[in-house]
Amino acid sequence: MSDRIQFTYQQKAELGVCGYMRKNMERIKDIKMPQDLVELITLWFGTKDYWDLDNIHPSYQFTEPEDNDKCITRSTIYDGLCYQSFGSLDIKCGDLKIWKLKLLNVDKMCEASTSLIGIIDSSQVNAGLKGDFCDKTNNGYGVSFYKGRKYYKTIQGFKYAEQIEINDMIIMELDMTNKQNCTLKYKLTRNGIVTDFGFAFQKIDPNAQWKLAIAMYYRDHIQLIQ
């Protein structure tokens, strides 16, 4: 058995924030940072995800580099294939992660977005992934922006949520705090109104580590907010 110490992404953030403050606050003797502020900073930086630049298909491009490369689009026209991009955080047993993404625009060739959003086993992540991340081969979990169908090892999918429209915010929550029943659920914010669609998937493998996954067939424009 390995004696290597492992930390959750939240614990890593706590160590980083505390270390930074210990080093820099020594110069300011009369100021003590409130603990609730420390926890707020830790929560924000510990749960903020970014696109994985080492595992992104070359058909993608970042559209707003001044915003920390948070907005991406597929630059190539439809060719019958979908291409993937992934988040950087590995979410594992004991973690709770909430992602927020916004659909900024859709391909002019389409009336609606056909992108997929979900999670994939980190061991499967590959810029050249064949198929989409939630098909029978890649074993990820995903929901289509088009008609809100959910997919896991199926081609047809099952009705789950509403169709995603431009300026909608998609909230995806992966809860791995209960090893007996890890879950994935989605919410939608439209015109200030939040709709909770409940659990899309349950009994997700607690022994795997999971990453955010996006798949595009057309030139949609998506922002990763958190």
TISELO-852883 format. One line per field, with one value per residue (C-alpha): z, y, x; residue number from 1. Coordinates in steps of 0.001 Angstrom, whole numbers. Layout:
<lumlums>
zz = Z_... $
yy = Y_... $
xx = X_... $
seq = NUM_... $
</lumlums>
This chain:
<lumlums>
zz = 0_-897_2025_-176_1410_-815_-445_-1907_-4083_-1174_1239_-1277_-1513_2273_2512_-256_1255_4769_3490_1490_4413_6895_4636_3803_6936_9089_7762_9035_12776_13760_11251_11683_8800_9935_9766_7818_5153_4986_4477_1780_-156_220_-1000_-4078_-5239_-4178_-6317_-9372_-12472_-15673_-19089_-19284_-21830_-22222_-23250_-25572_-29192_-31689_-33204_-30107_-29591_-26673_-27468_-24452_-23219_-21056_-19016_-18026_-21096_-19761_-23038_-25798_-29173_-31812_-34728_-37361_-39227_-38753_-40137_-38589_-35517_-32058_-30270_-26549_-24008_-20317_-16956_-14855_-11477_-10489_-8352_-6171_-3268_-480_-2812_-3777_-6931_-8570_-12079_-13717_-17489_-19802_-23425_-25112_-28713_-31164_-34654_-37344_-39141_-36258_-34570_-31218_-29477_-29765_-27254_-24416_-20832_-18172_-16564_-17632_-15749_-15561_-16856_-20133_-20797_-24154_-26633_-29446_-27764_-30351_-30249_-27501_-23846_-22722_-25320_-24746_-25218_-23089_-20218_-19208_-18077_-20049_-20895_-24350_-24743_-27491_-25976_-22632_-23076_-20771_-21940_-20331_-22513_-24832_-28283_-27926_-24451_-22100_-21575_-18525_-18797_-20968_-24135_-23411_-24959_-25507_-22233_-20099_-17190_-16607_-13060_-12713_-9284_-8675_-5106_-4038_-286_46_-1191_-1368_-3785_-5704_-7782_-10674_-11046_-13154_-12691_-15244_-14669_-17289_-16895_-13197_-12607_-11401_-12394_-10571_-12662_-9844_-10148_-13669_-12567_-9349_-8188_-9958_-9367_-6128_-6923_-10060_-10317_-12550_-14714_-16418_-20076_-22982_-26493_-29526_-32963_-34130_-33379_-30092_-27709_-24020_-20948_-17914_-14985_-12063 $
yy = 0_3484_5796_8847_11484_12545_15699_16719_19841_21717_20689_21752_25165_25513_24694_27159_30033_29443_29207_32417_34296_32983_34193_37601_38622_38448_41865_43376_42775_44553_42926_39560_38180_37057_33261_33527_35560_32927_30262_32327_32802_29106_28091_30314_29266_25653_25063_27184_25109_25918_24325_21689_23225_19985_17978_20115_19243_21556_22509_24618_28166_30578_33738_35926_35354_38461_36562_33714_31650_30882_31209_28652_27900_25257_26928_24225_23647_20548_17417_14727_14410_15918_17122_17443_19850_19130_20837_20713_19610_15947_15331_12238_10526_13004_16031_18206_20261_22727_23957_26966_27428_29854_29367_32602_31781_28965_28133_30143_26858_25718_26912_25523_24202_20498_20548_18042_18829_16302_14373_11779_9451_11328_8252_8549_12181_12618_15493_12976_11143_9295_9625_11699_11411_9829_7071_3306_3418_6403_5768_9381_11021_13892_16009_17466_21165_20068_18954_18264_14539_12658_10080_7280_4331_5001_6492_7647_9128_9870_13035_14920_18722_21657_22674_25124_28583_31449_33242_30327_29388_25663_24582_21044_19483_16374_15148_12464_12946_9776_6870_4661_6992_9581_11761_14234_16808_19896_23255_25942_29693_31583_35215_35031_31963_28771_25374_22283_19117_16764_13847_12984_10121_8187_5448_7060_5137_6502_4895_6966_10584_12738_15799_18296_17381_19361_18042_20168_19160_22751_26134_26954_29502_28495_30247_28332_30576_28316 $
xx = 0_1299_2076_1657_-593_-3493_-5552_-8886_-8836_-10474_-7699_-5058_-6703_-6770_-3071_-2257_-4262_-2910_672_365_-1127_1434_4244_2802_930_4087_5054_1797_1912_-1295_-3652_-5306_-7349_-10843_-11250_-14523_-12714_-9959_-12623_-14356_-11096_-10336_-13780_-13555_-10092_-10484_-13549_-12801_-12190_-10292_-10061_-7343_-4977_-3022_-6083_-8134_-8872_-7120_-10486_-11205_-10057_-10249_-12143_-11387_-7803_-8071_-10684_-8335_-9222_-12691_-14633_-14195_-15687_-15215_-13481_-14070_-17325_-19466_-17810_-19980_-17746_-17817_-14700_-14101_-12657_-12164_-11835_-8659_-10023_-10113_-13200_-13018_-14771_-15475_-15695_-18644_-18190_-20560_-19797_-21431_-21330_-23081_-24141_-23058_-23927_-24685_-23471_-25262_-25919_-28176_-31304_-30147_-27057_-26239_-23372_-23065_-22039_-21126_-18285_-15749_-13405_-10085_-8242_-10208_-9323_-7627_-7611_-8132_-11025_-13120_-16906_-18452_-17459_-20750_-21090_-20737_-16982_-16015_-18461_-19018_-22251_-23751_-26773_-27404_-28169_-30566_-33899_-32208_-31714_-29323_-26800_-24840_-23842_-26782_-27313_-30923_-30755_-33635_-35663_-34414_-34251_-35270_-33483_-30643_-30969_-28525_-27632_-28833_-26576_-26124_-25343_-23977_-23427_-21342_-21812_-19347_-19702_-21791_-19695_-22787_-24573_-22547_-24868_-24928_-27676_-28363_-30042_-30836_-30922_-32947_-33996_-33210_-35393_-33668_-35087_-33821_-34186_-33223_-30834_-29771_-27512_-26960_-24596_-21639_-18407_-16843_-13492_-12972_-11874_-14064_-13502_-15770_-16330_-17803_-18454_-19341_-20590_-21006_-19437_-21109_-19633_-19473_-18121_-16824_-17707_-16835 $
seq = 1_2_3_4_5_6_7_8_9_10_11_12_13_14_15_16_17_18_19_20_21_22_23_24_25_26_27_28_29_30_31_32_33_34_35_36_37_38_39_40_41_42_43_44_45_46_47_48_49_50_51_52_53_54_55_56_57_58_59_60_61_62_63_64_65_66_67_68_69_70_71_72_73_74_75_76_77_78_79_80_81_82_83_84_85_86_87_88_89_90_91_92_93_94_95_96_97_98_99_100_101_102_103_104_105_106_107_108_109_110_111_112_113_114_115_116_117_118_119_120_121_122_123_124_125_126_127_128_129_130_131_132_133_134_135_136_137_138_139_140_141_142_143_144_145_146_147_148_149_150_151_152_153_154_155_156_157_158_159_160_161_162_163_164_165_166_167_168_169_170_171_172_173_174_175_176_177_178_179_180_181_182_183_184_185_186_187_188_189_190_191_192_193_194_195_196_197_198_199_200_201_202_203_204_205_206_207_208_209_210_211_212_213_214_215_216_217_218_219_220_221_222_223_224_225_226 $
</lumlums>
